Amino acid sequence: MLPDGGGDDEERWLAEGIAGVQQNAFYMHRALDSNNLKDALKYSAQMLSELRTSRLSPHKYYELYMRAFDEMRKLEMFFREETRRGSCSVVDLYELVQHAGNVLPRLYLLCTVGSVYIKSKEAPAKDVLKDLVEMCRGIQHPLRGLFLRSYLSQISRDKLPDIGSEYEGDADSINDAVEFVLQNFIEMNKLWVRMQHQGPVREKDKRGKERNELRDLVGKNLHVLSQIEGVDLEMYKETVLPRISEQVVNCKDDLAQFYLMDCIIQVFPDEYHLQTLETLLSAFPQLQPNVDIKTVLSQLMDRLSNYAATSPEVLPEFLQVEAFAKFSNAIGKVIEAQVDMPVVGAVTLYVSLLTFTLRVHPDRLDYVDQVLGACVKKLSGKAKLEDSRATKQIVALLSAPLEKYSNIVTALELSNYPRVMDYLDNATTKVMALVIIQSIMKNTTCISTSDKIEALFDLIKGLIKDMDGAQDDELDEEDFKEEQNSVARLIHMLHNDDHEEMLKILCTVQKHILQGGPKRLPFTVPSLVFSALKLVRRLQGQDGDVTGEEVPATPKKIFQILHQTIEALSCVPCPELSLRLYLQCAEAANDCDLEPVAYEFFTQAFILYEEEIADSKAQITALHLIIGTLQRMSIFGVENRDTLTHKTTGYSAKLLKKPDQCRAVYACSHLFWTDDQDGIMDGERVLLCLKRALRIANAAQQMANVSKGSSGSVTLFIEILNKYLYFFEKGIPQITNTVIQDLIELIRTEKQNDSQTSDPSADAFFASTLRYIEFQKQKGGSIGEKYEQIKAA
């Protein structure tokens, strides 16, 4: 099409062309100033001859054209002035310019005079326009022809015989105006398409790029059409759209079809598109296979959905024209016609259709499910998606209902929703599951039936169990924790005020999370346990039978479920957490007056302590948890309580380090004295524990003396002293002021014996304890009287 010249050559050719335009424009201006029409025509024709070049690219040719265009506007003003003065009639001038030697300058001059001719109104505008558009057929060179017709469109756009225009003629004149613009558009499109097929094959991409630069020249015609007042819906429906569509389909050019379909959608009003959907959509399946139909169709659906959102009064029209059905059928036909369309293209179309549906018909869940079903049909027979772009579109498809309805329960009613999710790879399934959970959290959605929860857990199964082929080892530890914490938070959102239904919910959750494997259970089991314990609190006092298939929601039944769940967790192994949960359940059983159940939970906790917890620090923590829980238990009979307290004190004495033994033993003293009305009050055993703690503290001192050469800190003695004071105030008769005085003297003696290695913290602790004693003396009352015999100073 163009000579294969370098960039420098093209710049030189452009410079030569501009110089030729400027030189002839100079002589033309001189002729205009002297009112010399003959010379003006001569030099203007020579100036326009510069546009006959074939050596410039479209971009450079445009620069040259604009130089000539500016000069032609001045020439037009001269012609208008000449005809106004009567120096020359416009008819004679119209004949005169047709004698120019070369066809291109002749037609530019003819268009210029034609503009003046129409302005003069000496002939109907429609006749002049028809003559001009036919004459322009004389230029068949694609580039030159495009710019010539662009010039014709430019000078005629304000002179069309439109309704309300000063050039309006008879009743049919509007048809003539439309026909003129359509004919010019069709011819320009033919020239534009022809550019692609001229020149060597190796420059095809270059020509495509050059054509892309010229597309607005063609598209302006459609914009002019949309501005014609006389083009009402009826004319658009009967004449304009069918003619444009026919041209678009018949040109069989990828670039032209994509651009022109986009132009149609952008320039004409939304209400026209809505009323002519069938005609417009019928063109899409006929387009070339390489046309990016998904983008154009998506833009059309986006425009119409925005139209519906901003003008709610038009929604009945969408139902009247069956917009959803037409779009759905059109997309099906496009996918069927373009057998090579990639999956991402098809899914993108369904995303746009779903967005359209959610905006226009948000109440029609059947439409939403139909879109998802069509997507499943397209994906059927394919393995899990590996194309990241297609996967991204699937996520967009699945996220749209969540964003619109702000309620996962609505999405759970869509039968095809989980079927679409099945095509996601494992990583994306997890991402989508997190999106679903975040939606529930954001909107504080309460899911209240076991059926809905079954469907929900099926959607988020990527988070709650290992998927086939999943590589959890490759997952970042922090990401994994965040995922599982999200599931744990979700469990707390599951609630129903009906006890029976809540029990079904707990059973459903248990079934799913126990499939999670050893890595997940420590995160998810605690949430299930505490949700179940909430139900237990609501059911306190009910202890019906647990036999039969239809089991009522009773604490006993729930405790059975909890026992199974925690037992699964303890097999992970995760003994410390399991022990904590057993103790929580034991405390709940205590509140429900279920002694055998509470005893069983304590038994399991003790088994874990003995068999699974070997770390000394973990043992200390676990033992203090056991002591604290057991101290609050009020349900046990004498035999059971003795068994448990005996075990606990035995564990305390077996800790590895003497200081730890000492602290655990004096903590056990609380097991024998509680303030409840029916609580245990065994002063002898309290004193026994405290004396035992003193012996262990003394042994610890001796060991420190052997290993370090000093008796060590007296902190343990001070701690025991504080325990004595606590029980002294409680009124235990076995703990007298004499016992306390002896212990104070013992501590003083130990401090004096080891004055070389003073412990500031122990000194402060002891001083604070003595100040407390003095404070109680000064305070007076019954407690103060007790302290009178103790000499703290």
Secondary structure, DSSP 4 states (H G I P E B T S, - for coil): ------HHHHHHHHHHHHHHHHHHHHHHHHHHHTT-HHHHHHHHHHHHHGGG-SSS-HHHHHHHHHHHHHHHHHHHHHHHHHHHHTSS-HHHHHHHGGG-SSHHHHHHHHHHHHHHHHHHTSS-HHHHHHHHHHHGGG---HHHHHHHHHHHHHHHTTSS--TTSTT--STTHHHHHHHHHHHHHHHHHHHHHHGGGSS-GGGHHHHHHHHHHHHHHHHHHHHHHHH-TT--HHHIIIIIHHHHHHHHHHH--HHHHHHHHHHHHHHS-HHHHHHTHHHHHHHGGGS-TTS-HHHHHHHHHHHHHHHHHH-GGGHHHHHHTTHHHHHHHHHHHHHHH-TT--HHHHHHHHHHHHHHHHHH-TT-HHHHHHHHHHHHHHHTT--S---HHHHHHHHHHHHHHHHHHS-HHHHHT-TTHHHHHTTS-HHHHHHHHHHHHHHHHHTTPPB--HHHHHHHHHHTHHHHSPPTT--GGGS-HHHHHHHHHHHHHHHHTB--SSHHHHHHHHHHHHHHHTTS-TTTHHHHHHHHHHHHHHHHHHTTT------SSS----HHHHHHHHHHHHHHHHTSS-HHHHHHHHHHHHHHHHHTT-HHHHHHHHHHHHHHHHHT---HHHHHHHHHHHHHHHHH-----HHHHHHHHHHHHHHHHT-SSHHHHHHHHHHHGGGGB--STT--B-HHHHHHHHHHHHHHHHHHHHHHHHHHSS----HHHHHHHHHHHHHHHHT-TTS-HHHHHHHHHHHHHHHHHTGGG--HHHHHHHHHHHHHHHHHHHH-HHHHHHHTT----
